[in-house]
Amino acid sequence: MQENYRNYGRTFEEEYASISGMNAFISKVFGWMFIGLLLTAGVAYYVSSTEIEINNFLFFGLLIGELILVATLSARITKLRYGTALGMFLGYAALNGVTLSIIFLVYTGSSIVSAFGITAITFGIMCIYGYFTKADLTQFRAMLTMGLIGIIVLSLVNIFLRSSGMDWFISILSLVIFLGLTAYDMQKLKAYYFGTEGNMALRGNLGIIGALGLYLDFVNLFLTILRLFGRRK
């Protein structure tokens, strides 16, 4: 019995250390995500408050640059140096701040603050759910991916249709999809931690891609809520 007790104690300590390590990893991921959000907000506010003019050519050039950064970071995350991956993430956050500066010109300050508060609450709830749920959220990956593709296609179509009903449907669909993606990406962080099996370099890089995923979820939730409930100037 004493031997069993010692084995149980050792197993408990190992499990506690594992959970503590995972929580430290997740905390670091959220730290980088918040730094990315602060950088985006700072750049967006600065650009909107200056006389910097962003024409359509520059705007779409920035969007293409953002897509290239995300695609490169996602495809080569296991091969990049940690500093390079982090720099690309922060570079993306800064570029996104330039493209998002328009919201300070379109929406009232109170609407932006309200939308941010609602986003923070809903984002937090879905993260808590993703962390604690015993359900395997990977079973919804295909559905979430198809929903995301649907949002992109419908948004492109509505550029020409300019339908308010279609815009409302896209917003509701976006809200559902990005809430689901938030829980899924949160649960995926746990898989990143245990899947790396002590490979600290790989774990660090996957932490950056995890921060990017949560950052994108938050920003898209914020834009969706702002589009649904925001008051224009």
SULLINPE-V342926 format. One record per pair of residues at least 24 apart in sequence whose ideal C-beta (glycine too) atoms are under 8 Angstrom apart, sorted by sequence separation. I is the first residue (numbers start at 1). J is the second residue. D is the distance in whole Angstrom. If there is no record, write none. Layout:
BEGIN
I/J/D  I/J/D
END
This chain:
BEGIN
185/210/7  188/213/7  66/92/6  69/95/7  147/173/7  151/177/6  185/213/4  186/214/7  66/95/5  147/176/7  148/177/6  185/214/6  65/95/6  66/96/6  147/177/4  181/213/8  182/214/7  185/217/6  62/95/6  66/99/7  144/177/6  147/180/8  148/181/8  182/217/4  62/98/6  63/99/6  144/180/5  181/217/5  182/218/8  62/99/5  144/181/6  178/217/5  182/221/7  59/99/6  140/180/6  144/184/6  178/220/5  179/221/7  141/184/7  178/221/5  54/98/7  140/184/7  54/99/8  137/183/6  138/184/7  174/220/7  175/221/7  178/224/7  54/101/7  137/184/5  54/102/8  138/187/8  175/224/5  43/93/8  47/97/7  133/183/7  137/187/5  174/224/4  175/225/7  39/90/6  43/94/5  46/97/8  47/98/5  130/182/7  36/89/6  40/93/5  44/97/4  48/101/4  126/179/5  130/183/4  171/224/6  175/228/7  32/86/7  36/90/7  39/93/5  40/94/7  43/97/3  44/98/7  47/101/4  48/102/7  126/180/8  129/183/5  130/184/7  133/187/7  35/90/7  39/94/6  42/97/7  43/98/6  46/101/8  49/104/8  127/182/6  130/185/7  131/186/6  36/92/8  37/93/7  40/96/5  41/97/7  44/100/5  45/101/7  48/104/4  126/182/4  127/183/7  130/186/3  131/187/7  171/227/5  172/228/8  32/89/7  36/93/4  40/97/4  44/101/4  48/105/6  122/179/7  126/183/5  129/186/8  130/187/4  171/228/5  35/93/8  39/97/6  43/101/7  44/103/7  45/104/6  123/182/6  127/186/5  131/190/7  40/100/6  44/104/6  126/186/7  167/227/8  168/228/8  127/214/8  123/217/7  123/218/5  123/221/6  119/218/6  122/221/7  119/221/5  119/222/4  122/225/8  26/131/8  116/222/6  119/225/5  115/222/6  118/225/5  115/225/5  115/226/4  118/229/8  112/226/7  115/229/7  111/226/7  114/229/7  115/230/6  114/230/8  111/229/7  112/230/7  82/201/7  89/208/5  100/219/8  107/226/6  111/230/4  85/205/5  92/212/7  103/223/8  111/231/5  110/231/7  111/232/8  82/204/5  86/208/6  89/211/6  93/215/7  108/230/8  82/205/6  85/208/4  89/212/5  96/219/7  100/223/8  103/226/7  107/230/5  108/231/5  78/202/6  85/209/8  107/231/7  108/232/7  80/205/6  107/232/6  108/233/6  82/208/7  89/215/8  106/232/6  107/233/7  78/205/6  106/233/7  77/205/5  78/206/8  105/233/7  77/206/7  77/208/7  77/209/5  73/208/8  74/209/7  73/209/7  74/212/8  73/212/7  70/212/7  29/189/6  26/189/5  25/189/7  26/190/8  25/192/8  26/193/7  22/190/6  25/193/5  22/193/5  21/193/7  22/194/7  32/207/7  36/211/7  18/194/8  32/208/7  36/212/8  25/203/7  29/207/5  33/211/4  37/215/6  28/207/6  32/211/4  36/215/5  40/219/7  29/210/5  30/211/8  33/214/5  37/218/6  25/207/6  29/211/5  33/215/5  37/219/8  30/214/7  29/214/7  33/218/7
END
